[in-house]
Amino acid sequence: MTPAWRHLLRAWHLQTSSPRITKMCPSLSRGAFRTSVTKLGLHPKPRMPPCDFTPEKYQSLAYERVLEIQNHHLIATRIAYFRKPLLLHQGHMEWLFDYEGNRYLDFFSGIVTVSVGHCHPKVNAVAQKQLGRLWHTSALFLHPPIHEFAEKLSALLPEPLKVIFLVNSGSEANDLAMLMARAHSNSTDIISLRGSYHGCSPYTLGLTSVGPYKMELPSGLGCQSTMCPDVFRGPWGGNHCRDSPVQTTRKCSCAPDCCQAKDQYIEQFKDTLNTSVAKSIAGFFAEPIQGVNGAIQYPKGFLREAFELVRQRGGVCIADEVQTGFGRLGSHFWGFQTHGILPDIVTMAKGIGNGFPMAAVVTTPEIAKSLAKRVFHFNTFGGNPMACAIGSAVLEVIKEEKLQENCQEVGTYMLQKFAELRDEFEIVGDVRGKGLMIGIEMVKDKVSSQPLPKEEVNEIHEDCKSMGLLIGRGGIFAQTFRIAPSMCITKPDVHFAVEVFRSALIQHMERRAK
């Protein structure tokens, strides 16, 4: 459908309740979704919402040749999902098409990266125009798109976060933020939360605290991890603790306005400060919601108190907005705003360029001056004309199409629908998140809350793919499904995704019974 019609449809969905959607679109009701039969058993297969986009005919390498090249030359990146990896050919908004023309609803958006939709028409047009004008200059020269983007981005951040460093990836941004923190504080130690992911460069591997990304050789020296305040899997927390429309089912003694779990986790944070780092520290990194760890949310008020403790030790506070920024959480444009905090440094990437390699570090004039005194920072490709033109277009689309509001409305609706599946199925342990950043944690049973074995999670993942839904994986044991679609999705997309996931769970429970 045309961009104008998509925008009208989305605006209509934001103003209507689900009964009216069903009445206007009878094909979107639960019964109507089930019209064809899956290969597994006799369960009807949910029907996809319509899409009027037709992909081009695939005319490139044969599938077998792609696999051969992958196995011989790209061994280091052989991490593709699924027993038979998907060979993707084309994308359009929330849809992806494989080389055989099969259509998939992309609910992981290139690992939380395609913010406004695959090949968004406006972003495409801006990219093509800039491509014909000027690709690259470096920071040694001036070019208006670079400065236009800097002005637009700075307007979205509160004072005194107004100095922008443009780089190319989230790892690069966090590398630079680490350097800034140490240059400004004249200290070395940096703290991050267990389960955090801040990059895979030699520097940021020290911050990242997820098992598969750790190695035996020294890397990221001067980094210390502290307990993740996970109110589902951690020792404290329950059904009053999260800033989310959906709470964990675990009971707690906290009151809505006074979180005792937060106090317990802060004591653990203090213990780290008192035993594992020097008296003066460089800083503290935190994702507003942990991404790779499966959309882990902290108790309300935790980050605010942790930031205060870090500043008492002379450290700076860094918000890693690589996955949470640009309106994805719905209620606010930046994840740190949902915690009522003001960081000293903000890092961002992924959604900033809708898939184009781009990232940024935003900080205060004071910290920027501290860095300049220590090192001449230069980045050849950071802030190149192509990236900045695309970045500006992405910001414009987010505003014009009210995508932050869409994240709030559609994301809340989706969270509630997935929470119904948690109540229905014993193996769905937790549903959490905010806006369009959602985690569904799978367990053996709700009593033990032990992670569902990876092999069983793989089967559910495969079944979702076979029905046309692409979702991500996360968590320390790869036990959590990550839902983070492009911010343009609609309620009919959610209906389809929930029905697919429900069908996959039913099929899995039947396999278990056999």
C-alpha positions in Angstrom: 0.0 0.0 0.0 1.1 3.6 -0.5 2.9 5.4 2.3 0.0 7.8 2.7 -2.5 5.0 3.0 -0.2 3.2 5.5 -0.1 6.3 7.6 -3.9 6.7 7.5 -4.4 3.1 8.5 -1.9 3.4 11.3 -3.6 6.6 12.6 -6.9 4.9 12.4 -5.6 1.9 14.5 -4.3 4.3 17.1 -7.8 5.7 17.6 -9.7 2.5 17.6 -10.1 -0.5 19.9 -9.6 -4.1 18.8 -13.4 -4.9 18.6 -13.7 -2.2 15.9 -10.7 -3.5 14.1 -12.3 -6.9 14.0 -15.6 -5.5 12.8 -14.0 -3.4 10.0 -11.6 -6.2 9.0 -13.4 -9.6 9.5 -10.5 -11.4 7.9 -8.3 -10.3 10.9 -10.4 -12.2 13.5 -8.8 -15.2 15.3 -10.9 -17.7 13.3 -10.1 -16.1 10.0 -6.4 -16.3 10.6 -6.6 -20.1 10.6 -7.2 -21.0 7.0 -4.4 -23.3 5.8 -2.8 -26.3 7.4 0.8 -26.4 8.7 3.1 -29.3 8.0 3.2 -30.2 11.7 -0.1 -31.9 12.6 -3.5 -30.6 11.4 -3.4 -27.2 13.0 -4.6 -24.4 10.7 -1.9 -21.9 9.8 -2.5 -18.2 10.7 -3.1 -16.1 7.7 -0.8 -13.1 7.1 -2.2 -9.6 6.8 -2.3 -8.4 3.2 0.7 -6.7 1.5 0.4 -5.1 -1.9 4.2 -5.0 -2.5 5.5 -7.5 -5.1 9.2 -8.3 -4.8 11.5 -8.5 -7.8 12.3 -12.0 -9.2 15.4 -13.4 -7.5 18.2 -13.7 -10.1 21.4 -14.0 -8.1 23.5 -16.9 -6.7 21.9 -20.3 -6.2 21.1 -21.2 -2.6 23.6 -24.0 -2.6 26.3 -21.7 -3.9 25.6 -19.1 -1.2 26.0 -21.9 1.5 29.2 -23.0 -0.1 30.7 -19.5 0.0 29.4 -19.1 3.6 31.1 -22.3 4.7 34.4 -21.6 3.0 34.9 -17.8 3.3 32.6 -16.5 6.0 33.2 -19.1 8.8 33.7 -16.4 11.4 30.1 -15.1 10.8 28.4 -18.5 10.6 25.8 -17.7 13.2 22.7 -17.8 11.0 19.3 -18.7 12.5 17.5 -21.9 11.6 18.4 -25.4 10.4 18.0 -24.1 6.8 19.2 -20.5 7.0 17.0 -18.0 5.3 18.4 -16.4 2.1 16.7 -13.0 2.0 16.2 -11.1 -1.2 14.2 -8.0 -0.6 12.4 -6.0 2.1 9.5 -3.6 2.3 8.5 -1.9 5.5 7.8 -4.7 8.1 8.0 -7.4 5.4 10.9 -9.5 4.2 11.0 -11.8 1.1 13.3 -14.8 0.5 14.8 -16.0 -2.7 11.8 -18.2 -3.4 9.4 -15.3 -3.0 8.1 -16.4 0.5 7.0 -13.5 2.7 7.8 -13.0 6.3 6.7 -10.6 9.0 10.0 -9.2 10.4 9.6 -8.8 14.2 13.3 -8.5 14.9 14.1 -5.7 12.4 17.7 -6.7 11.7 18.5 -7.0 15.4 16.6 -3.9 16.5 18.0 -1.8 13.7 15.4 -1.2 10.9 13.6 1.5 12.9 11.1 3.0 10.3 10.7 0.0 8.0 12.8 -1.8 5.3 13.5 0.4 2.3 11.2 3.2 3.6 10.2 5.3 0.5 11.3 8.6 2.0 14.6 7.3 3.4 15.3 5.6 0.0 14.6 8.8 -1.9 16.9 10.8 0.3 19.7 8.2 0.1 19.4 8.0 -3.7 19.6 11.8 -4.0 22.6 12.1 -1.7 24.3 9.2 -3.6 24.2 11.2 -6.7 25.6 14.3 -5.0 28.4 13.4 -2.7 29.3 10.2 -0.9 32.3 11.1 1.3 34.3 14.1 2.4 35.7 13.3 5.9 35.5 15.7 8.9 38.2 17.9 7.3 35.6 19.6 5.1 32.1 21.0 5.6 28.9 19.7 4.0 25.4 20.8 4.9 23.7 17.4 5.5 26.2 16.7 8.3 25.4 19.9 10.1 21.6 19.6 9.4 21.6 16.2 11.1 23.7 17.4 14.1 21.2 20.2 14.7 18.2 17.9 14.5 19.7 15.3 16.8 20.9 17.8 19.4 17.4 19.3 19.5 16.1 15.9 20.8 18.4 15.8 23.8 18.2 17.8 27.0 20.9 20.2 28.2 23.8 19.9 28.6 24.0 16.9 26.2 24.7 18.9 23.1 28.2 17.9 21.8 28.0 15.1 19.1 30.7 12.7 18.0 29.6 10.8 14.9 30.9 7.2 14.4 29.9 4.0 12.6 28.6 1.4 15.0 27.4 0.8 18.5 30.7 -0.9 19.5 32.6 2.1 18.2 30.3 4.5 20.1 30.8 2.7 23.3 34.6 2.4 22.8 34.7 6.2 22.5 32.4 6.7 25.5 34.8 4.5 27.6 37.7 6.7 26.5 35.7 9.9 27.3 34.9 8.6 30.8 38.5 7.8 31.6 39.8 11.0 30.1 37.4 13.1 32.1 37.6 11.2 35.4 41.3 10.4 35.3 40.3 7.0 36.5 40.2 3.5 35.0 37.5 1.3 36.5 34.2 1.1 34.7 31.2 -0.9 35.9 28.5 -2.6 33.9 25.6 -4.9 34.7 25.8 -8.7 34.3 23.8 -9.7 31.2 24.7 -6.4 29.5 25.8 -6.1 25.9 27.8 -3.0 24.9 29.7 -4.3 21.9 32.2 -6.9 20.6 35.3 -4.8 20.1 38.5 -5.5 22.2 37.6 -2.5 24.4 33.9 -3.1 24.9 34.2 -6.9 25.4 35.2 -5.9 28.9 31.8 -4.2 29.4 29.8 -6.9 27.7 28.8 -9.5 30.3 27.1 -12.3 28.3 28.9 -15.7 28.3 29.4 -16.4 24.6 31.1 -13.0 24.2 33.7 -13.6 26.9 37.1 -15.1 26.0 40.0 -16.6 27.9 42.4 -13.8 26.7 42.6 -10.4 28.4 40.3 -7.8 26.9 38.7 -4.7 28.1 40.9 -4.2 31.2 39.5 -2.2 34.0 35.9 -3.3 33.6 33.8 -4.8 36.5 30.4 -6.3 36.3 27.8 -6.1 39.1 24.5 -8.0 39.7 21.8 -7.4 37.2 18.6 -6.3 39.0 16.3 -8.8 37.2 13.0 -8.9 39.0 12.0 -12.2 37.3 15.1 -14.3 37.5 17.0 -12.4 40.2 16.7 -13.1 44.0 14.4 -10.1 44.6 11.4 -8.5 42.8 7.9 -9.2 41.8 4.7 -7.8 40.5 5.1 -4.1 41.4 8.7 -3.5 40.3 8.8 -2.8 36.5 8.0 0.2 34.4 5.9 -1.9 32.0 2.2 -2.6 31.3 3.0 -6.2 32.2 4.5 -7.3 35.5 6.1 -10.6 36.5 3.7 -13.0 38.1 6.1 -13.5 41.0 4.7 -11.9 44.2 6.6 -9.4 46.2 6.0 -7.3 49.3 6.8 -4.0 47.5 4.2 -1.2 47.4 3.5 0.5 44.0 5.4 3.6 45.2 8.2 1.9 47.2 10.3 -0.9 45.7 12.1 -3.0 48.3 13.7 -5.1 45.6 15.4 -1.9 44.3 16.9 -1.4 47.7 18.3 -4.9 47.8 19.9 -4.6 44.3 21.3 -1.2 45.3 23.0 -2.9 48.2 24.7 -5.3 45.8 25.8 -2.3 43.7 27.3 -0.7 46.8 29.1 -3.9 47.5 30.7 -3.8 44.1 31.8 -0.3 44.7 33.3 -1.2 48.0 35.1 -4.3 47.0 35.8 -4.6 43.3 36.9 -1.1 42.1 39.1 1.7 43.2 37.9 4.5 45.4 37.6 6.7 42.3 36.0 5.2 39.2 35.7 6.3 35.6 32.0 5.4 35.1 29.0 3.2 34.8 27.4 1.9 31.6 23.8 0.8 31.5 21.2 -0.1 28.9 17.8 1.4 29.9 16.5 -2.1 29.0 18.9 -4.9 28.4 18.6 -6.0 24.8 20.8 -9.1 24.2 19.8 -10.5 27.6 16.2 -10.6 26.6 14.6 -7.2 27.4 15.5 -7.3 31.0 13.9 -4.4 33.0 15.2 -3.1 36.3 13.2 -2.1 39.4 11.9 1.4 39.2 14.3 3.9 40.7 17.4 1.5 40.5 19.3 3.5 37.8 18.6 6.8 39.5 20.2 5.7 42.8 23.0 3.9 41.0 23.9 7.0 39.0 24.1 9.0 42.3 26.5 6.5 43.8 28.7 6.5 40.7 28.9 10.3 40.7 29.9 10.2 44.4 32.9 8.2 43.3 33.9 10.7 40.6 32.5 8.6 37.7 30.4 9.6 34.8 27.1 7.8 33.8 26.7 6.4 30.3 23.3 5.4 28.8 23.6 2.9 26.0 20.7 3.8 23.8 21.8 1.6 20.9 18.6 -0.5 21.1 16.3 1.6 23.2 16.5 5.0 21.6 14.6 6.9 18.9 11.1 6.4 20.4 11.1 2.6 20.5 10.0 2.5 24.1 6.9 4.6 23.3 6.5 6.7 26.4 9.7 8.7 25.7 12.1 9.3 22.9 15.1 8.0 24.9 15.2 5.1 27.3 17.0 7.0 30.0 14.0 9.4 30.2 11.8 6.5 31.3 14.1 6.2 34.4 13.9 9.9 35.3 17.7 10.2 34.9 20.1 12.4 33.0 23.3 10.7 31.8 26.6 12.4 31.2 27.1 10.5 27.9 24.6 8.9 25.6 25.6 6.3 22.9 23.3 5.4 20.0 23.4 3.4 16.8 21.2 0.8 15.0 17.8 2.6 14.6 19.6 5.9 14.0 20.2 5.0 10.4 17.4 2.4 9.7 20.1 -0.1 8.8 22.7 2.2 7.3 26.0 2.0 9.3 25.9 5.0 11.6 26.3 5.8 15.3 26.8 8.7 17.6 28.1 9.7 21.1 26.5 12.7 22.7 28.0 14.3 25.8 28.5 17.6 27.6 30.9 20.4 26.6 32.9 19.7 29.7 33.5 16.0 29.0 34.2 16.8 25.3 36.9 19.2 26.4 38.5 16.6 28.7 38.8 14.3 25.8 40.3 16.9 23.5 43.0 17.6 26.1 44.0 13.9 26.1 43.7 12.9 22.5 43.1 14.1 18.9 39.9 12.1 18.1 39.3 11.5 14.4 37.1 9.1 12.5 37.4 8.8 8.7 33.8 7.6 8.0 32.0 9.0 11.0 29.4 11.5 10.0 29.8 10.9 6.3 27.3 12.7 4.0 25.4 9.5 3.2 24.9 8.6 6.8 23.8 12.0 7.9 21.3 12.5 5.0 19.8 9.2 5.9 19.9 10.0 9.6 17.9 13.2 9.0 15.4 11.4 7.0 14.9 8.8 9.7 14.2 11.5 12.3 11.7 13.2 10.0 9.9 9.9 9.4 9.7 9.2 13.1 8.1 12.6 13.7 5.8 12.7 10.6 4.4 9.2 10.9 4.1 9.5 14.7 6.1 6.3 15.2 6.9 6.9 18.8 3.2 7.1 19.5 2.7 3.9 17.4 5.3 2.2 19.6 3.3 3.2 22.7 -0.1 2.1 21.4 0.7 -1.0 19.4 3.5 -2.1 21.7 1.3 -1.9 24.8 -1.4 -3.8 23.0 1.1 -6.5 21.9 2.5 -6.9 25.4 -0.9 -7.5 26.8 -1.7 -10.1 24.1 1.6 -12.0 24.8 0.8 -11.8 28.5 -2.4 -13.7 27.8 -0.2 -16.5 26.3 1.9 -16.5 29.5 -1.2 -17.1 31.5 -2.3 -19.9 29.1 1.0 -21.8 28.7 3.1 -23.4 31.4 6.3 -22.9 29.5 5.9 -19.1 29.1 7.6 -17.9 32.2 7.7 -14.1 31.7 6.5 -11.4 29.3 8.2 -8.0 29.7 9.2 -4.9 28.0 8.0 -1.5 27.0 6.8 -0.1 23.7 8.2 -2.3 20.9 11.0 -3.9 22.9 9.6 -7.1 24.3 11.0 -10.3 25.8 9.2 -13.6 26.2 11.2 -15.9 28.5 10.6 -19.6 28.1 10.8 -22.0 31.1 10.5 -25.7 31.8 7.7 -24.9 34.2 6.5 -21.9 36.2 7.4 -23.5 39.6 11.1 -24.0 38.9 11.5 -21.2 36.3 14.4 -23.2 34.9 15.2 -22.1 31.4 13.5 -24.2 28.7 16.3 -26.3 27.0 17.8 -24.7 24.0 16.7 -27.6 21.7 13.1 -27.0 22.6 13.4 -23.2 22.1 14.9 -23.9 18.7 11.9 -26.0 17.7 9.4 -23.2 18.6 11.7 -20.7 16.7 11.6 -22.9 13.6 7.8 -23.3 13.8 7.4 -19.5 13.9 9.6 -19.1 10.9 7.7 -21.8 9.0 4.5 -19.9 9.6 6.0 -16.6 8.4 7.1 -14.9 11.6 10.7 -13.9 12.2 11.6 -13.2 15.9 15.0 -12.9 17.7 16.6 -14.8 20.5 18.3 -13.6 23.7 19.1 -14.4 27.3 22.1 -16.0 29.0 20.8 -19.4 27.9 19.2 -18.3 24.6 15.9 -19.0 26.4 14.1 -15.7 25.6 12.4 -14.7 22.4 13.1 -11.0 21.5 10.3 -9.0 19.8 11.6 -5.7 18.4 9.9 -5.0 15.0 10.2 -1.9 12.9 8.2 0.9 14.5 5.7 1.0 11.6 3.9 -2.2 12.5 0.1 -2.2 12.9 -2.4 -4.1 15.1 -3.2 -6.6 12.4 0.5 -7.5 12.3 0.3 -8.1 16.1 -2.8 -10.3 15.7 -0.9 -12.4 13.2 2.3 -12.6 15.3 0.4 -13.6 18.5 -1.6 -16.3 16.6 1.6 -17.7 15.1 3.4 -17.8 18.4 0.3 -19.4 20.0 0.2 -22.1 17.3 3.9 -22.8 17.7 3.4 -23.2 21.5 0.5 -25.6 20.9 2.6 -27.7 18.5 5.4 -27.8 21.0 3.2 -28.9 23.8 1.9 -31.7 21.6 5.4 -32.8 20.8 6.2 -32.9 24.5 3.2 -35.0 25.2 4.3 -37.6 22.7 
